[in-house]
Amino acid sequence: MAQRPLALVTGASAGIGATFARQLAVRGCDLILVARRVERLQALAAELQATHGAKCEVLAADLAVDADVARVAERIHEVPRLDYLINNAGFGTKGKYFHADLLGQVNMHRVHVLAIVQLTHAALKKMVEQQAGGIVNVSSVAGFTLSGGGTSYSATKHWLNTFTEGLYLELRSSGSPVKVQALCPGFTYSEFHDVIEVDRSVVPETLWLSADFVVSESLRGLDRGQLFVIPDFRYRWLVRLLALVPSPLIYWGAIRGGRRLRRN
Ligand SMILES: NC(=O)c1ccc[n+]([C@@H]2O[C@H](COP(=O)([O-])OP(=O)(O)OC[C@H]3O[C@@H](n4cnc5c(N)ncnc54)[C@H](OP(=O)(O)O)[C@@H]3O)[C@@H](O)[C@H]2O)c1
């Protein structure tokens, strides 16, 4: 019997990560589910086993903690084969950088940058050798924009876009068939905004995407080897337009946005 593909999803206990796990299970994958909330992961594992016969391993890890990241990387080294790595775990923070709690800012860089550096290195070693596999780095439209209020978030997602682009070029120039993708969603229904207690109604309802749509666009793009996936044409146009706007105008808009944030 053919071996089932294996996928490791970080931040699988909620939102976009849980949706990746569900859609990959539909594709016949077994899964390694990573996050801090073990009970959530266990419930998802039981659901995917019952509905799709997916064998799921629950790996509790806080990706802001070095030892936990090393444990997840070690697990990647141990498995005989890895077909997908979904670097999805992430969170937002509220308030300007110099007012915000420093630990939250440091942890954001640990989860959005350092954990991804290590897990991607472990996965790519395996995937390049096995001559197959796909990595999705869950970035954001914020990776193309500037914000006077979400400095670390925007900076880490800009980094993630550039990191993924670099890997894409290295893989292509090595003739490797391994695929990498930066998935850049706009506002998406998940627990993200509940965690930072942001009122969703400040964003027009029509701009919100479903996690199901975002993930199916990502997996469709991965099948085609697409480097950047920006779900929904309006966000694609926004990113294209922003690339044409001169920096002083972008700064003016970001500063005005930052002032509005202070008033609110
Ligand atoms: N929702 C949006 O509007 C939106 C837009 C663009 C990009 N994104 C990106 O999408 C990704 C997923 O976010 P989401 O919207 O699905 O939010 P979510 O529903 O809040 O899920 C976030 C996931 O990340 C995990 N996580 C957070 N900190 C972690 C840590 N220190 N260690 C391990 N896991 C951690 C959480 O699990 P535990 O709490 O159980 O650890 C949870 O499973 C993030 O990278 C986010 O930046 C979201």
The ligand as a Gaussian input file, in Angstrom:
#p B3LYP/6-31G(d) Opt

LIG

0 1
 N       -6.473000      36.300000      10.809000
 C       -5.961000      37.216000      10.001000
 O       -6.608000      38.245000       9.681000
 C       -4.596000      37.008000       9.410000
 C       -4.239000      37.781000       8.282000
 C       -2.980000      37.594000       7.714000
 C       -2.106000      36.670000       8.252000
 N       -2.468000      35.941000       9.349000
 C       -1.486000      34.977000       9.880000
 O       -2.077000      33.695000       9.925000
 C       -1.390000      32.895000      10.893000
 C       -2.422000      32.134000      11.728000
 O       -3.216000      33.058000      12.442000
 P       -4.790000      32.883000      12.628000
 O       -5.443000      34.018000      11.958000
 O       -5.219000      31.516000      12.305000
 O       -4.888000      33.166000      14.202000
 P       -5.409000      32.260000      15.425000
 O       -6.755000      31.707000      15.116000
 O       -5.252000      33.108000      16.643000
 O       -4.362000      31.040000      15.470000
 C       -3.025000      31.272000      15.815000
 C       -2.337000      29.921000      16.014000
 O       -0.952000      30.174000      16.324000
 C       -0.610000      29.436000      17.490000
 N        0.435000      30.122000      18.257000
 C        0.471000      31.411000      18.649000
 N        1.563000      31.622000      19.403000
 C        2.230000      30.443000      19.486000
 C        3.404000      30.010000      20.146000
 N        4.128000      30.842000      20.937000
 N        3.804000      28.720000      20.011000
 C        3.067000      27.860000      19.265000
 N        1.937000      28.203000      18.619000
 C        1.516000      29.480000      18.746000
 C       -1.911000      29.326000      18.281000
 O       -1.886000      28.146000      19.096000
 P       -1.778000      28.098000      20.698000
 O       -2.351000      29.367000      21.235000
 O       -2.564000      26.874000      21.068000
 O       -0.318000      27.942000      20.957000
 C       -2.934000      29.141000      17.172000
 O       -3.019000      27.786000      16.810000
 C       -0.505000      33.859000      11.694000
 O        0.826000      33.703000      11.281000
 C       -1.034000      35.237000      11.297000
 O       -0.029000      36.216000      11.363000
 C       -3.689000      36.076000       9.937000

